[in-house]
Amino acid sequence: MRAVIQRVSSASVSIGGNVRSSIGSGLLVLLGIEEADTNEDVEWLLAKICQLRIFNDNAGVMNLSLKETGGDLLVVSQFTLHALTKKGNRPSYIKAAKPPVAIPVYESFIALAEKELGKTVKTGEFGADMQVSLLNDGPVTILIDTKNKE
């Protein structure tokens, strides 16, 4: 499972010109799921995201987490995070999970996030052609891969 985590002042997802979801201050998470991902990956990644100390405290130091700030969370599925680009110029997405595998994992991630944060998590629509808008705050952008826990 791979995630691009962006600290945002605001973010939204539109489908067909209509805004599906929007948030204020918080995190935009682009989430890529692969066939080998398990519930353990979901739990580990979500705990990491909710506890990342990337929000400023009163002294202007990145010392607070999403949970501590009460910020919003917008999760957007993005299979292209598993693109293989070693060979040729056309990325291969063979490692990305197909919808029958990915959708339950995606839904599990969202349900667990809502439980962990105690609030509704905003989302895109799995498999839809989405336009994502964001105002990256900082900018702060972090990449996490559950198969490479650095």
C-alpha positions as CSV (number, residue, x, y, z in Angstrom):
1,M,0.0,0.0,0.0
2,R,1.4,3.4,-1.0
3,A,0.2,6.8,0.1
4,V,1.1,10.3,-0.9
5,I,0.2,12.5,2.1
6,Q,-0.2,16.2,1.7
7,R,-0.8,18.7,4.4
8,V,-3.4,21.1,3.0
9,S,-5.2,24.3,3.8
10,S,-8.0,23.0,1.6
11,A,-8.7,20.2,-0.9
12,S,-11.5,18.9,-3.0
13,V,-12.4,16.2,-5.4
14,S,-14.7,16.8,-8.4
15,I,-16.3,14.3,-10.7
16,G,-17.8,15.5,-14.0
17,G,-17.5,19.1,-12.9
18,N,-19.4,18.5,-9.6
19,V,-17.6,18.7,-6.3
20,R,-18.0,15.3,-4.5
21,S,-16.0,16.1,-1.4
22,S,-14.0,19.0,0.1
23,I,-12.1,19.7,3.3
24,G,-10.5,22.6,5.0
25,S,-7.2,22.2,7.0
26,G,-6.0,18.7,7.2
27,L,-4.6,15.9,5.0
28,L,-5.2,14.8,1.5
29,V,-4.2,11.2,1.1
30,L,-3.7,9.6,-2.4
31,L,-4.0,5.9,-1.7
32,G,-2.6,3.1,-3.9
33,I,-3.5,-0.5,-3.1
34,E,-1.7,-3.5,-4.5
35,E,-2.8,-7.2,-4.6
36,A,-0.5,-8.1,-1.7
37,D,-1.9,-5.6,0.8
38,T,-3.5,-6.9,4.0
39,N,-5.4,-5.6,6.9
40,E,-2.1,-5.2,8.7
41,D,-1.0,-2.8,6.0
42,V,-4.2,-0.8,6.4
43,E,-3.8,-0.6,10.2
44,W,-0.1,0.3,10.1
45,L,-0.5,3.0,7.4
46,L,-3.6,4.6,9.0
47,A,-1.9,4.7,12.4
48,K,1.1,6.4,10.8
49,I,-1.0,8.9,8.9
50,C,-3.1,9.9,12.0
51,Q,0.0,10.2,14.2
52,L,2.4,12.0,11.8
53,R,3.5,15.2,13.6
54,I,3.4,17.5,10.6
55,F,1.2,20.3,11.8
56,N,2.6,23.4,13.5
57,D,2.3,24.0,17.2
58,N,2.0,27.5,18.7
59,A,5.8,27.9,18.3
60,G,5.5,27.2,14.5
61,V,7.2,23.8,14.9
62,M,5.8,20.7,13.2
63,N,4.9,18.9,16.4
64,L,1.2,18.1,16.1
65,S,-0.7,15.2,14.5
66,L,-3.9,15.2,12.5
67,K,-5.6,13.7,15.6
68,E,-4.3,16.4,17.9
69,T,-5.4,19.3,15.5
70,G,-8.8,17.8,14.7
71,G,-8.1,18.4,11.0
72,D,-10.0,16.8,8.1
73,L,-9.0,13.8,6.0
74,L,-9.7,13.4,2.3
75,V,-8.8,10.0,0.9
76,V,-8.6,9.5,-2.9
77,S,-7.9,6.1,-4.5
78,Q,-5.0,6.3,-7.0
79,F,-3.8,3.0,-8.7
80,T,-1.1,4.9,-10.6
81,L,1.0,5.1,-7.4
82,H,2.0,1.5,-8.2
83,A,3.2,2.3,-11.7
84,L,6.3,0.4,-12.8
85,T,8.4,2.6,-15.1
86,K,11.7,0.6,-15.4
87,K,11.0,-0.7,-18.9
88,G,9.9,1.5,-21.8
89,N,7.9,4.7,-21.6
90,R,4.4,3.3,-20.9
91,P,3.9,2.6,-17.2
92,S,2.7,-0.8,-16.2
93,Y,0.1,-1.0,-13.4
94,I,0.3,-4.8,-13.0
95,K,1.0,-4.4,-9.3
96,A,-2.1,-2.3,-8.6
97,A,-4.9,-4.3,-7.2
98,K,-8.0,-4.9,-9.3
99,P,-11.3,-3.5,-8.1
100,P,-12.6,-6.7,-6.5
101,V,-9.5,-6.7,-4.2
102,A,-8.9,-3.0,-3.9
103,I,-12.4,-1.7,-3.1
104,P,-12.8,-3.7,0.1
105,V,-9.3,-2.6,1.3
106,Y,-10.1,1.0,0.4
107,E,-13.4,0.9,2.2
108,S,-11.8,-0.8,5.2
109,F,-9.2,2.0,5.3
110,I,-11.9,4.7,5.3
111,A,-14.0,2.9,8.0
112,L,-11.0,2.5,10.3
113,A,-10.0,6.1,9.7
114,E,-13.4,7.3,10.7
115,K,-13.3,5.2,13.9
116,E,-9.7,6.4,14.7
117,L,-10.5,10.1,14.1
118,G,-14.1,10.1,15.4
119,K,-15.4,12.0,12.4
120,T,-16.5,11.5,8.8
121,V,-13.7,11.0,6.3
122,K,-14.2,12.6,2.9
123,T,-13.5,10.5,-0.2
124,G,-13.4,10.5,-3.9
125,E,-15.2,7.7,-5.9
126,F,-13.2,4.5,-6.5
127,G,-12.5,4.1,-10.2
128,A,-14.0,7.4,-11.3
129,D,-12.3,10.0,-13.4
130,M,-11.6,12.6,-10.7
131,Q,-10.1,16.1,-10.6
132,V,-8.3,16.8,-7.4
133,S,-7.7,20.4,-6.3
134,L,-5.5,21.3,-3.3
135,L,-3.7,24.1,-1.6
136,N,-0.6,22.4,-0.2
137,D,0.3,23.9,3.1
138,G,4.0,24.3,3.6
139,P,4.3,22.6,1.2
140,V,4.4,19.3,3.1
141,T,4.3,16.1,1.1
142,I,5.2,12.7,2.5
143,L,5.4,9.3,0.7
144,I,4.8,6.1,2.6
145,D,5.0,2.5,1.4
146,T,3.9,-0.2,3.7
147,K,6.3,-2.6,2.0
148,N,9.2,-0.3,2.6
149,K,8.8,1.0,6.2
150,E,11.6,3.6,6.4
